[in-house]
Amino acid sequence: MDTQHTIIPTTATSHPDDPIPCEPRDVPELTLKPASPHQHVEHTSPQSLGESMIWSNTSSDDSEAPLTPNTEPERQMDEIVDKLQELPAATVNFNQQSRPRRASTTLISENPSDIRRILGDGETATQLINQCCGGGCCLLKTLAPDTASPNFLPVVIPDNQAFRSLNLRLGPLALDSELTDATPLPPVNMVFDKLPSAETHHVSKVHKEPPKYMKPHPPYDVYSAPLYHARELTKPGAEKRTFHFDIDVTDYPDEGGVEFKVGGAIGVCPPNSKEIVDELFDVLCIPNFVRDKPATLKTFTGRWPTIWGDEQARELVTTRRELLTWCVDLQSFPPTKHLLRLMAEHADAPNEKKILMYLSSAQGQAAFCDLRTTSHLTIAQLLNAFPSSKPPLPALLSNLHQLMPRFYSLSNDPHVSAARPGLPGNRRLIEVAVTVHESPDWHTENGTRTGVGSGFMERLALQFIKAENEGIDPGVLDLRVPMFRGLMSNPLSRQFGGDGPMVLIGAGVGMAPFRGFILNRLKNANCANKIWLIQGVRDSMVDELYSGELGDHEREIKKVVQSRKVKVGASDAKYVQDEVRLQADIVWFVVNALDGRIFVCGSSKGMGEGVEQALVEVAMQKGGVSEAEAHEFWNKKKEDGQYIAVSLPFWLERS
């Protein structure tokens, strides 16, 4: 089936029948407007932007989030689908609309035709079940309904809000239902022991900074950087809140001469909130005096509780609160079968034990897939759903994920910030912007909770803003951001440079690093007038980040596309890919110019795929080539470093 293409419109900036790349006329000369000598600059942030993101070079083989999906020809394997369609109606309904799945879920199949394409034999099906695709193949070993039997005794469903929030569809499960292929009980990888001697003294700064043993980038420690300034960028009514941060790295230690660079990204090590940690302590019935009591942690193998340390046994002094606050992710990852099997082992109520064993078995694979692909669950939520299950803390810690750093792109040129007028004491600042991500909170009907990283950064920002509004010097709060230099050699920072023209295409958080690009270009008179920005927002009145802060000629170099705005004509873009088509002349000129580059930054799903398709169509119509030749053209531009596309891998969406 042929791919449907959008016709490139003919406008003042788009001539699809003209194959000759031409530099746009009347290009404005950009200048960086200096601060007024009377302008108050202390404790204010420079006008810059940046948002949370992690880097994934889509042209490499190990990309976690490619911009274009794989499209293999479908193979006809009707027998697998027939087996699924013959299953009892109580367990599967092909006509029922499936619940929305998280954007972070890698969904292999959505319908029977996809299952036909993927499944070939029993061995393939077994492998796919182990991977938990959530597409329906897991129903092959589902329980047959036996509700008509006089001996059928259905499992009593736990009557609590946490269990109801899981939205489990258990099917005809009874206490005596036969379950097979259950996940074995996972091993325990650690123990708590008494301190090695009475003289051992451990001072925990659990609410201020992470423990030294975490080592996110060995051999260096996490640096607790002072927060110089914070402000909210979005306005009331914005769908997502975004905050700007100025972080003081003047005293950041020398780590082999690596510097902060335009387009780079820092790593932030966020803690779990005190409320999340205390809730888990409470549901596990761990006494207050034990929570902060120093103890010796002995691990048998693995990297934990370090982040990227060596695989080895460890013995160190810590507290249980330190481990739950800094070293395990309590709310970002879907439950695993190992975790559910552990909870089943320690569940006293027969009905709860049966449900947990069912979720750990082949018969419960469909329900398990649903559980993994709903909104993000917290560990405390699962334990509250099955209140009779109280796994020992060492066993629980052995089956939780490491709390990983969150990466945020630099939104400034660090050299511009260091030279800004009025900055006291020759301080060095780096700047980022963080968009707050939210998930449903099971405690209340319409409640929400924030992600680990973005929630932590928002709490810092609100404390700073509150103190400032109350006339208190925020410096007395000693607010700190636990961070490290992170990714200074990512696709954006590597390819940024030269004097050639640039087109910057970003939507939402993807616009973040481009502010630094523009600030850098404004310093160079030879290339300050060769940059164009296409920025996608929902509503420019409330969530257009850094509006009016890109120099005197911002209106000439920036096109803002509003997805919530009603499209009224062919020259009115609704999404960034629409604007790419409208700016076909500029795109074609830049990509064919000496040292020209096109940068695309944002979510790979939707925006990323749409932009790539628009670029293909520009090449087809401007270059007069076929679709295959257009794809080859852009692939070659990727290889040459002229087309750079970066995306947001799934785990950051939970941050």
N, C-alpha and C positions, 0 to 999 in steps of 0.2 A: 504494500500500500504506500503510495507516494506521500511524502511529508507536505503538509499544508504550509505555504509561505505567505507572509504578509507583504503586500506590494509597498515598496519604498515610496513615500509620497514626494511629490515635487513641490518644494517650498523655496524660500530665499536661501536656505542653508542646506538644501538637499536637491541634487540634480542627478537622479539615478541613471540617466542615459549618458552622462559625461564621465568617461573613464580616466580623465587626466587629473591627477591630484594637484589642487591649487591652494595656495596659502590664502586663508580668509582675508578679506579686505577690512580696512579700518580697525585693525587690531589695536586696542588701547595699550598705552604704556603704563605698567603697573608701578605703584610706589607704595612704600610702607610709611604710613602716616606717623610721624613722631609724636610722642606724648608731649602735651603742653607742659611748660616748665612749672606751671602753677597747679597742675593736676595732682590730686592726692593719689599716691601709688602704694603706700605702705599697707600691707595686709589686703591687697586686692590682687586678683589673678590677672595675668595677661590674657588677652582675648584669644583663646586657642581652643582646640577641640581634640577629642579622642574618645574612643569607646572600647568596651571590652571585646577582645578577640584573641584567637590563637591562630597560628599560621599553618597553612597546609598548601604546599605547592602543587597545584592541580596538574602540572605537567610531569610530575614524578610518578614513579610506579607505586610508591607507598602512600599516596594521598588517601586520607580518611574520608574525604568528602568531594568526589569529583564533580565538576560542574555539569557534565553530561551523563545521562544514564546509559548503561549498556543495553543494547537492543539486539538480542540474538533471535533468530527465527524460531517460531514455536514448533515444538515437536508434538505429534499426536500420540497421547498416552491415555486413552479413554478408560482403561481398566481401573486406574487409580481413582479417577473422579467417580466412576461408577460405585466403587467401594464407599466413598464418602457420601454419595447421595443415597445409598442403601442404609445408612446409619439411622437409628431411631430419631424420630422428629423431636423427641424430648431433649436430645443432645445437640442437634445441629439443625439450623434453619438457614438455607441458602438465600431465602427471600428477605431475611431480616437484615436491616442495615446495621453493620458493625459499628461499635462505639468508636469515636474519634481516637486516634492513636497519637502519641507524642511525636513531635518532630524529631526527637532524638532516637526513635526506634528505627532500626534498619529492617524494613519490612520486605521480605522476600517475595511474598505473594499476597494478592488481595482478592482473587477470584478463582473459580475452578479452571479457567483456561491457563492461568499462570501455574497452577499446580500441575496440570498436564505437562507443561513445558519443563518444569523443574524435576519432578519425580520420575525416576526411571525404573527402579527395582526396589526390593525390600531393603537392601543395604543402603541405598541412597536415602530412603525414607527414614531409616534409623539415624543416619548421620544428621539429617535435617531436624529430626525431633530433638537431638542433643543440642543443636544450635538454637532451637526455639524461635522459629520464624514468625509464629503467630498468624499464619495464613490458612489454617484449616487442616493441613496434613497430619497434625497431631491427634486428630479424632479417630485415627485408624484403630486404636485399642480402647476406645471409650466403653464405658459400662453399658450393657444392655438394660433397658428398664424392666424391672420385675415387680412393679408396684401392685400388680394384681395378686401376687402371692400372699396368702394369709400370714406367712411368716415374715413378710417384709416389714422391717422396723427402720424407718428413715432416721438419719442423723439429726439430732436437735441442733438447730442453728444458734450460735451464740447471740444473745440478745444485748448488744451494746452498740453504741454509735460508731466506734472504731471499726467493728466488723462490717457494719452496714456500708461504711464508706469504701470498703474494698470492692463492692459490687460483684461479688463472686457468683458465678453460675455453676453450681455443683452438679446438677443432674440428679439421677436416681441413686444417691449414695446412702448405703445402710451401714450399720455398725459391723455387720458380718460380710460386707462386700469384699470379694477377693481382689487384692491389689498386687500387681506384679511390677518387676523392674524398678523397684523403689531405689532412690539414691542411697548409697551406704552412708552410715554415720561418719561425718568428717572428723579428722583427727584434731586434737588440741595441740597448738603449737607454742604454748607458753604457760608459765606458772608465776604466781606472786610468792615471794619469800620475804622473810624478815631482813632488816638491814644488816650488812656485814659486821657492823660493830656499833656499840653505843655512841662512839665518837662521830659517826657519820652524820654530817649536817647537810640537809637539803633545803634550799630556799626556793620555793616555787613562785614564779611571776606569771602564773597561768593566765591571768586576765590582762596582761600587758604585752607579753612577748612569748614566742614559741620556745620550747626547750631546745637546748643546743644540739641534742643528738639527732634532730630531724634531718639536717644536712640536705636541703633541696638541690644544691649544686656543689657536691664535695670537690675540694676539701674546705669550701668556704661556708661560713655561717649565714643565717638569715640576718639581714640588716634592718633594725627598727628605725625607719626614716621618719623624721618629724613631719607632721602635716602643716604646711605653711599657710594654705588657704583652701577653702571649699565653697562652692556655690551651686545652686540648682540651675540647670540650663533650660529645662522644660517649664511650661506654664501650666496652671490648673486646667484640667480637661484633657491633658495628654494621656494617651493610652498607656505609655510607659514613662516612668520618671528617669531622668538622666542627670547626673551630678558631675561637676568638674572638680578636679583635685590638682593643687600645686604641691608637689612633694619635694622636700629639701634633701638633696643628696650631696651637699657640700662635703660632708665627712665620710662619704661612702669609701670603703677601703679599696686600695689599688689591687686589682685582681688580674695581674698579668698584662696591664696596659690596655685592656678592652674598655672602650668608651661608649657612652650612650649616643646612639645615632638616630638620625631622622628615619622614621619608618620602623624602628626597633620596637620591642615589646618587653616589658618588665614582668617578672613573676611575683605575684602576691600570695602569701601563705595565710589564708583566712582561718579564723577559729570558728568552731560551732558556737552558736549563741549559748549563753548561760541557761536560758530557759529550756532549750532543746536538751542540753546535758542533764540538767536537774530532773527533767521529765523522765529520762531514761533511768537515772539513778532511782527515782521513786518507783517506777513500774517494776524494777528488778529488786526492790526492797533492800537496797544497800544502805546501811546506816550512815548518818551524817558524819560521824567521827571517822569512818573508814574512807570516805570519799577523798579527803585531802591529806590522809596519813601517808608519809613517805614509805615506800616499799621497794624491794629489789625485784625488778622484772627480768625473768630469764626466758629468752626465746630459743627455740631449738634449731630453726633454720629460717631462711628467707631474708628479705630486706627490712621488713617492718620492725620497729616503728620509724626507721629512716625512710626517706622518700626515694632517693636513688643511690643508696649505699650498697655495699657488697652483700651477696647472698651468704650469710653466715649466722652462727649462733651468737647471741648477745646477752650481756648481763649489765644492767644499768639501774640507777636509782631514779625513781620517778614517783608520781602519784596517779591514782586512777582518774582523777579529774584532768590531769594533764593529757593523758592518753585519749580520753573521750573528747576533750576540747580541741586538740591539735592533730591527732594522728589517725582518726577513723572518720569516714564520711557517713553521717547519720541520716542523710536526707536526699542524696543525689542519685543513688543507684537503685534499680529495681531489685527485688528480692531474688536470691538464688535458691536452687533446690537444696544446696548444702545448708543454707540458713534455715529453710523450712523443715528440713529433716532434723536439724539440731533442736528446733523448737518442739517438734513432735516428740523427740526423745525425753524432753523435760516437761511435757504437758501432763497434768494429773487428771484432767477431765477427759473421759473416754471419747466424747463427741469432738472435742478440740483435737485430740490426738489423731482421730480418724481423718478429720478434714486435712490436717497438716500432712499426714502420710499419703492421703489421696493426691494432694498437690505435688508430692515428691515422687509419684508413681507414673507409669505410662498411661494409666487410665485417666489421670487428672491433668494430662498434658495440655488439653484445651483450656481448662480453667487457669492453669499456670501461665499459659501464654497471655491470656486476658489480663492476669494480675501484673505481668511484667510490662504490658503495653498501655496501662492506664496512666493517670497522672502520677507523678513521683510520690512514693510513699516514704515515710520516715520509719526508722527502726522502732521507735516508741509506738507509732501507730500500729505496727504489726503485733507488738507485744500486748498492747491494750486490746487488740481484737481477739487475742487468745490469752485471757488473763491467767489461766492456770499454768502457763508455760513460763518458767523462770530459769533460763539457762544460766549456768555460772559465767561470770564475767570473762575469765580466761577463754572459755569455749566460744563465747560470743565474739570477742575480739579476734579470735583466730579465723572467723568467717565473715568479717566485714572488710570493706575496701579501704585502702589508704586514702586519707584526705589529701588530694593533690592540689598543687598551686593553680591559681587562675592567672591567665596571661592577659595583659591589657596593653594595647598599642600606645606608643608615645604619640601625643597629639601636637607636639611642638617640635621646633628645631631647638635642641638644648642650648646651642650657642646663642640663639636669639634671646632666650630667656635669661641667660647669664649676663647679657649685655643690656638688659632693660633698665631704663633710668629709675633711680630711687630704690633699687634693691639693696637692702642694707648689708654691709659686711661682705660684699662680693660673693653672695650666695649663689649656689648652682641649683636650679630647679628643673625637675622634669614634670610633665603635665599629662594627665590621662583623663578620660571621661568614662564613666561607668553607667550603663543602663541597668536598672533594677529589674530582675526577673522574678516573677511570682508564680506560685502554684497553689492549687486549692488546699485549704487547711481543714482537716477533718473535724476539728473541735467545734466549728460553727458551720451553719448551712452555707453561707456565702463568704466565709472567711478566706483569707489568703495568707500565705507565708512567703518570705523572700528566700532567694537562693543563698547558698553559703557565702560566696564571695561578694556578690552585689549587695546582699543584706548587711554584711559586715561593713562595707564601704559606705552604705547609706547611713548606718548608725553613726559612723565617724562624722559624716557630713552634717547630719542633723544636730549633733552635739556642738560642732563648730558654729553652725549658723545660729543656733539658739543663744550661745554665749555672745556672739557678735551683736545679735538683736537686743540683748539685755545689757549691753555696754560693758561686758566683761571681756578682758583680754583673753582670746582663745588659747594663747600660749601657756597660760597657767594650767590648762587641762592636760598638757603634755600628750596630745593625741599622736599616735604612732601608726605607721603602715609597715607591717613586716613584709619585706620585699627583697628581691635579688635582681641582678642585672638582666637575667632572662635571655631572650632571643634577640640579640643584636645583629644576627646574620640570618635573616629570614628573606623570603622572596622580595618583599617590598624594599627593605633596606639594601639588599644586594643590587637590585636593578635601578634604584633611584640614583640619578647622577647624570652628568653630561649636560650639553647645552641644547639638545633637541627638543622639539615640541612634545607636549604631553596632553592626553585626555584622561581625566580621572573620573571613574564611574563608581558611585557607591550609594547604597540605600541603608537607612537605619544605622546600625553600628558600623557598617562598612565604610562610612564616610570618615571615620576617626583619623587615620594617619594622614589624610590629604591636607589637613590644616598645616601640619608640619612641612609638607611638600611645598605648599604655597608660600609659607614664611621663608623657607630656604631660597625659593626662586626670587623672591622680592629683593634679596641681598645682591643678586647678580643681574646687572643691567643688561647683559647680553642675552639673557633668556627669560627675563621677567614677563615678557609679553607673549609667551608661547605656551600657555597652559589654559586648559578649559576643564570645568568641573560640572558634572551632571549629578545632582543630589536628589535622591528619592526620600520623601517624607510622607506621613499620613495627612497632616494638616499643618501648613506652614505657620498658622497663627499660634500654635501651641508647641510644636515639636521640631521646628526647623532649628537645628543646633547651630549656634554661633552666627546667627543672622546679623549682617552688618559688620562682621569682624574679619573680613578677608581682604582688606585693603580698599583704596579709594575707588577701584574699578570693579568691585565685586559684581555689580549687576551685569557688566559686560562679559565676564568670564564664567559666571555661574548660571545654570539653568536648574530651577527647582521644580520637581515633578511631584504633584500631590495625588496620592492614590484615592483619597476620599473626595476629591473634587470631581464634579460631574463633567464629563468630556462633552464638548459642544461642537467640535469640528475636527477635520483631519489634521489640522495644525496644532491641536491641543493634546498634549501627552498625558496619559494617566499613570503609566509606569516608566521606569528608567529605560527599559528596552524600547518603548515608543519614542522617547527622546533621542535615543541612539539612531533610530531610523530618520528622525527629523534633522539630525545633525550629520547626515551621511557624508557631506562634503568635508567637514572637519575631520571626521574619523578616517576617511580615505586619504586625506592629505597627511595626517599625522603618521599613520602606519606605514606610509610609503616615503616619508621624509627621512633624511639622514639623521640617525640617532633618535628617531621618533619612538614614543612608547605609549601604550594604552594600558592603564591599570584598572582592574575591576576588583572590587572588594565588598564582601557581604555574604549573606547566606547563599549556599550553593543551590538550595531548592527554591524554585520560583524565580527569584531575581537573577541568580547566576545563570540558570539554564536559559531564561528569557533573553538576557543580554547576549549570551553566546549565539543564540539563534538569530538575533538581530544583526550581530556582526557578520554572521555567515551570509545573511540576505544582502547586506551592504556589499560584501565582496562579490556575490553572484551578480547583482545588478550593475554595480559600478565597474566591475572587472569583466563582465560578460562571460562568466565561467559557470560550470555546473556546480551542483551542491557538493559533490565529492571533491571537486577541485577547490571549492571555497573552504571546506574543512581542512584540506591539505595546506592551503594557504595560511590559515590561522595556526595550525600545528607548527608550521615552519617558523612563524613569527614567535611562537612560544619558545622554540628551540633557540632562536636568535636573541631572546630577551627583549623583544619588542611588544609582546602581549603577555602581561603578567596578571594572573587571576588567582586570588587567595580567597579562602572561604572559612566559615566557622564550623569546626567539627562539632559533633553532637554534644559532647559532655559540657562544652562551655554554655550551651543553652540552659543548663541547669544551675549555672553559677549564681 
